[in-house]
Amino acid sequence: MADSSNLLAEQRRAMILDEVRRRGGVRVNELTRQLNVSDMTIRRDLDALARAGVIEKVHGGAVPTEAARTHEPGFEAKSALELSAKEEIARAAARLVQPGSAIALSGGTTTYALAHHLTEIEQLTVVTNSVRVADVFDRAQRQLSRQPATVVLTGGVRTPSDALVGPVADRAIRSLHFDLLFLGTHGLSATAGLSTPNLAEAETNRTFIASARRTVLVADHTKWGTIGLSSFAELSDVDTWVADAALPVDAVDAAREQVRELILAGAEPAEDEDEPQP
């Protein structure tokens, strides 16, 4: 691809589309370097191509339309996205956990961020199908010279996002019961609910939900409007959704209609209109 900041928008978008089709997907940071334009310019180009129906945006980039629903980014690719939003969500979600609880964490980069905040809470039992989450508690045990939690790793077949899924994972989860499930998702919409490109991961997530007394969705604003190949839950199956303050208005409206509780991490508290002013 040519390295020029003087291309017309139409030329630049044609080049981006060609690259997406040739490689099967591109990342925003790659395009900014190759075309010598800003991140915002590339995102506007991707928005225009998505509106035209020739690509579909995914986290951090774009894929051809026909591949979007089955595209599953790896853990490293996803972990670099929306870091501040994930950290705010993790802090807010950790406040829902009481010492001595039995909790579950699904695979994902937001649950991974949450795990770091849970190492300070005493006497937890943590069920997870995430190799990365289990590693967080293992490292904490070595650093703190105490056991921060009893960790149950489900076993199963490893996905690109380092989640363990499949019949082995499902059997392990089905035999357990936990107070809280912290659940990540690849995509989220009012019509498709929670979805993932991975069929086996969808089934494992359904099993998690069935074994939990309360389901807490941890998902930032970029997940809204993305639809993966397989839906595994409705919005109404979620008891609490912890999101960041950049959540779009239509997502907030949908959540307030279907989810029992919406927590917007990092949002300014609303002023009490009935409170007398000084």
C-alpha positions in Angstrom: 0.0 0.0 0.0 1.2 3.5 -0.8 2.4 5.7 2.0 0.8 9.1 1.3 -1.2 11.5 3.4 -2.4 13.3 0.2 -4.7 10.6 -1.1 -8.3 11.5 -1.8 -10.7 9.8 0.6 -12.1 7.7 -2.1 -8.7 6.5 -3.2 -7.7 5.8 0.4 -10.8 3.8 1.1 -10.4 1.8 -2.1 -6.9 0.9 -1.0 -8.2 -0.1 2.5 -10.9 -2.3 1.0 -8.4 -4.0 -1.2 -6.1 -4.7 1.8 -9.0 -6.0 3.8 -10.0 -8.4 1.1 -6.5 -9.5 0.2 -5.4 -10.2 3.8 -8.8 -11.1 5.3 -8.6 -8.3 7.9 -6.6 -5.3 8.9 -5.9 -3.4 12.1 -6.3 0.4 12.6 -2.7 0.9 13.8 -1.4 -0.9 10.7 -3.4 1.3 8.4 -2.3 4.6 10.1 1.4 3.6 9.6 0.9 2.4 6.0 -1.2 5.4 4.8 0.5 8.0 7.1 -2.8 9.4 8.4 -4.3 9.8 11.8 -6.2 7.1 13.7 -9.3 9.2 13.5 -9.1 9.4 9.7 -8.8 5.6 9.4 -11.7 5.1 11.7 -13.8 7.5 9.6 -12.8 5.5 6.5 -13.8 2.2 8.2 -17.1 3.7 9.2 -17.8 4.8 5.6 -16.9 1.3 4.3 -19.0 -0.4 6.9 -22.0 1.8 6.0 -21.5 0.7 2.4 -21.7 -2.9 3.5 -18.3 -4.0 2.1 -16.5 -4.5 5.4 -17.5 -5.0 9.0 -15.7 -3.4 11.9 -14.3 -5.6 14.6 -12.3 -4.7 17.7 -9.3 -2.8 16.6 -9.8 -3.1 12.8 -12.0 -4.5 10.1 -12.7 -7.8 8.2 -14.6 -8.6 5.0 -18.4 -8.6 5.6 -18.7 -12.4 5.0 -16.0 -13.1 7.6 -17.1 -10.8 10.4 -19.4 -13.1 12.3 -16.8 -15.8 12.6 -13.7 -13.6 13.2 -12.2 -14.3 16.6 -9.3 -12.0 17.6 -6.6 -13.5 19.8 -6.1 -12.5 23.5 -3.1 -10.3 22.8 -5.0 -8.3 20.0 -8.0 -7.7 22.3 -6.0 -6.9 25.4 -4.5 -3.7 23.9 -8.0 -2.2 23.2 -10.0 0.1 25.5 -7.6 -0.3 28.4 -9.0 2.6 30.5 -12.6 1.4 30.0 -11.7 -2.1 31.0 -9.9 -0.9 34.1 -12.9 1.2 35.2 -15.3 -1.7 34.7 -13.0 -4.1 36.6 -12.8 -1.7 39.6 -16.6 -1.3 39.7 -17.2 -5.0 39.2 -14.8 -6.0 42.0 -16.9 -4.0 44.5 -19.7 -6.5 43.9 -17.7 -9.4 45.4 -17.8 -10.3 49.1 -15.1 -12.2 51.0 -15.8 -15.9 51.1 -17.9 -15.9 47.9 -17.8 -18.6 45.2 -17.5 -16.8 41.9 -16.9 -17.7 38.3 -15.0 -15.7 35.6 -15.4 -16.5 31.9 -12.6 -16.0 29.5 -11.9 -12.5 28.1 -9.7 -9.5 28.6 -12.2 -7.6 30.8 -12.5 -10.6 33.2 -8.7 -10.7 33.1 -8.5 -7.1 34.3 -11.1 -7.9 37.0 -9.0 -10.8 38.3 -6.2 -8.5 39.3 -8.6 -6.6 41.6 -9.9 -9.8 43.1 -6.6 -11.0 44.5 -7.1 -8.6 47.5 -10.4 -10.2 48.5 -10.0 -13.0 51.0 -11.3 -16.6 50.9 -12.6 -16.6 47.4 -13.3 -19.7 45.4 -12.9 -18.8 41.7 -14.1 -21.1 38.9 -12.7 -20.1 35.5 -12.2 -21.4 32.0 -9.6 -18.7 31.4 -5.9 -19.7 31.5 -5.0 -16.1 31.8 -7.3 -15.5 34.8 -5.8 -18.6 36.5 -2.3 -17.2 35.9 -3.2 -14.0 37.7 -4.1 -15.8 40.9 -1.0 -18.0 40.6 1.3 -15.0 40.3 -0.5 -13.3 43.2 0.0 -16.3 45.4 3.8 -16.3 44.8 4.1 -12.5 45.3 1.8 -12.3 48.4 3.1 -15.4 50.1 -0.5 -16.4 50.7 -3.2 -18.0 48.8 -5.5 -15.2 47.5 -8.2 -17.7 46.3 -8.9 -21.3 45.6 -8.9 -21.6 41.8 -10.8 -24.2 39.8 -9.6 -24.3 36.2 -12.2 -26.2 34.1 -10.0 -27.8 31.5 -11.1 -28.1 27.9 -10.0 -27.0 24.4 -8.2 -23.7 24.1 -9.6 -20.9 21.9 -7.7 -18.0 20.3 -8.8 -15.9 23.3 -7.3 -18.4 25.7 -10.6 -19.7 27.0 -11.1 -23.4 27.7 -14.3 -24.7 26.1 -16.0 -27.8 24.9 -17.5 -30.9 26.6 -14.8 -31.2 29.3 -15.3 -27.6 30.4 -19.1 -27.9 30.2 -19.1 -31.0 32.4 -16.9 -29.4 35.0 -19.0 -26.2 35.2 -22.3 -28.1 35.2 -21.2 -29.9 38.4 -20.6 -26.6 40.3 -22.7 -23.8 41.7 -21.5 -20.2 42.3 -22.9 -17.0 43.7 -21.7 -14.6 41.0 -20.7 -15.2 37.4 -18.6 -12.4 35.7 -19.2 -12.9 32.0 -17.4 -11.3 29.0 -18.8 -11.2 25.5 -17.5 -10.7 22.0 -20.6 -8.9 20.8 -23.8 -7.4 22.2 -27.0 -6.1 20.7 -30.7 -5.6 21.5 -31.7 -8.2 18.9 -28.9 -10.8 19.1 -28.2 -10.4 22.8 -24.7 -11.7 23.8 -22.8 -13.5 21.1 -19.4 -15.0 20.1 -17.8 -16.2 16.9 -16.9 -19.5 18.6 -19.7 -22.1 18.7 -18.1 -24.2 21.5 -17.5 -21.0 23.6 -21.2 -20.1 23.2 -22.2 -23.4 24.7 -19.7 -23.1 27.6 -21.0 -19.6 28.4 -24.6 -21.0 28.4 -23.4 -23.6 30.9 -21.8 -20.9 33.1 -25.1 -18.9 33.2 -27.1 -21.9 34.1 -24.8 -22.6 37.1 -24.8 -19.1 38.5 -27.2 -17.5 41.0 -26.4 -14.1 39.5 -24.9 -13.1 36.2 -22.8 -10.0 35.9 -21.9 -8.9 32.3 -18.6 -6.9 32.1 -18.5 -5.3 28.6 -17.4 -1.9 27.4 -19.1 0.3 24.9 -17.3 -1.0 21.8 -19.0 -4.4 22.2 -22.4 -2.8 21.4 -23.6 -3.4 17.9 -21.2 -6.3 17.2 -22.9 -9.6 16.5 -20.9 -12.9 16.5 -21.9 -16.1 14.8 -23.6 -17.7 17.9 -25.9 -16.0 20.5 -25.6 -17.5 24.0 -27.8 -15.3 26.1 -30.5 -12.6 25.9 -30.0 -9.2 27.5 -32.7 -10.2 29.9 -30.6 -13.1 31.2 -28.2 -10.6 32.6 -28.7 -9.5 36.2 -26.1 -6.7 36.3 -24.3 -5.1 33.4 -21.1 -3.2 34.3 -20.1 -0.9 31.3 -18.1 2.3 30.9 -19.6 5.8 30.7 -19.1 5.9 26.9 -22.0 3.4 26.4 -24.2 4.7 23.6 -27.7 6.1 24.4 -29.5 3.3 22.6 -27.5 0.7 24.6 -28.4 2.4 27.8 -32.1 2.4 26.9 -32.0 -1.3 25.9 -30.2 -2.1 29.2 -32.7 -0.2 31.3 -35.5 -2.1 29.6 -34.1 -5.6 29.8 -31.3 -5.8 32.4 -32.1 -5.6 36.1 -29.2 -3.3 36.9 -26.9 -1.1 34.8 -23.7 0.2 36.3 -21.8 2.8 34.3 -18.2 2.8 35.7 -16.5 6.1 35.7 -19.7 8.1 35.1 -20.3 11.3 37.1 -22.9 10.7 39.8 -26.2 12.5 38.9 -27.1 15.4 41.1 -30.2 15.1 43.3 -32.6 17.6 41.9 -34.6 17.6 45.1 -31.6 18.5 47.2 -31.6 22.2 48.2 -28.8 24.2 46.7 -26.5 26.1 49.1 
